């Protein structure tokens, strides 16, 4: 978690600033800005969870966070070699 925070502190700080500004200017903006601020505020926990080997394999199999190249058939075979299903 500390390593994730060292790499993503700026995103978290930006999320805190935006959420603070939204709540100060107009609390209704918190709902409107939730998709943006939640991603920024949850960057560290998401990176920490996704970095784990079990969660990383589960995300890869479910197609979460895949790029367009990883969704092609040849990339699927490469993914199976990198993350064998029997592990």
C-alpha positions as CSV (number, residue, x, y, z in Angstrom):
1,X,0.0,0.0,0.0
2,X,2.9,2.4,0.8
3,X,4.4,1.8,-2.6
4,X,1.1,2.5,-4.3
5,X,0.7,5.7,-2.3
6,X,4.2,6.8,-3.3
7,X,3.3,6.4,-7.0
8,X,-0.3,7.7,-6.8
9,X,-0.2,10.5,-4.1
10,X,-0.8,13.2,-6.7
11,X,-4.0,11.6,-7.9
12,X,-5.3,11.1,-4.4
13,X,-4.4,14.7,-3.5
14,X,-6.2,15.9,-6.6
15,X,-9.3,13.9,-5.7
16,X,-9.3,15.4,-2.2
17,X,-9.0,18.9,-3.6
18,X,-11.8,18.4,-6.1
19,X,-14.1,16.8,-3.5
20,X,-13.3,19.7,-1.1
21,X,-14.0,22.3,-3.7
22,X,-17.2,20.6,-4.8
23,X,-18.5,20.4,-1.3
24,X,-17.6,24.0,-0.6
25,X,-19.0,25.5,-3.8
26,X,-22.1,23.4,-3.9
27,X,-22.7,20.1,-2.2
28,X,-24.8,18.9,-5.2
29,X,-21.6,18.9,-7.2
30,X,-20.3,16.0,-5.1
31,X,-22.9,13.8,-6.8
32,X,-22.1,15.2,-10.2
33,X,-18.4,14.9,-9.7
34,X,-18.5,11.5,-8.1
35,X,-17.3,9.5,-11.2
36,X,-14.2,11.7,-11.4
37,X,-13.4,12.1,-7.7
38,X,-14.1,8.5,-6.8
39,X,-11.5,7.3,-9.4
40,X,-9.0,9.6,-8.0
41,X,-9.7,8.9,-4.4
42,X,-9.7,5.1,-4.9
43,X,-6.5,5.0,-7.1
44,X,-4.3,3.7,-4.2
45,X,-6.6,1.0,-2.9
46,X,-7.4,-0.2,-6.4
47,X,-3.7,-0.4,-7.4
48,X,-2.9,-2.2,-4.2
49,X,-5.6,-4.8,-4.7
50,X,-5.0,-5.2,-8.5
51,X,-1.2,-5.7,-7.8
52,X,-1.8,-8.9,-5.9
53,X,-1.2,-12.0,-8.0
54,X,-4.6,-13.6,-7.3
55,X,-6.6,-10.4,-8.0
56,X,-4.5,-9.7,-11.0
57,X,-5.2,-13.1,-12.5
58,X,-8.9,-12.7,-11.7
59,X,-9.0,-9.3,-13.3
60,X,-7.2,-10.6,-16.4
61,X,-9.6,-13.5,-16.8
62,X,-12.7,-11.3,-16.3
63,X,-11.3,-8.7,-18.8
64,X,-11.2,-5.9,-16.2
65,X,-8.7,-3.2,-17.2
66,X,-7.8,-4.9,-20.5
67,X,-6.6,-2.9,-23.4
68,X,-8.0,-3.3,-26.9
69,X,-5.0,-5.3,-27.9
70,X,-5.5,-7.7,-25.1
71,X,-9.0,-8.4,-26.3
72,X,-7.9,-9.9,-29.6
73,X,-7.7,-13.7,-30.1
74,X,-3.9,-13.8,-30.2
75,X,-3.6,-11.7,-27.1
76,X,-6.0,-14.1,-25.3
77,X,-3.6,-17.0,-26.0
78,X,-0.7,-14.9,-24.7
79,X,-2.7,-14.1,-21.6
80,X,-3.4,-17.8,-21.0
81,X,0.4,-18.4,-21.2
82,X,1.1,-15.6,-18.7
83,X,-1.8,-16.5,-16.3
84,X,-2.4,-20.2,-16.6
85,X,-5.8,-21.2,-15.3
86,X,-4.6,-24.2,-13.3
87,X,-2.4,-22.1,-11.0
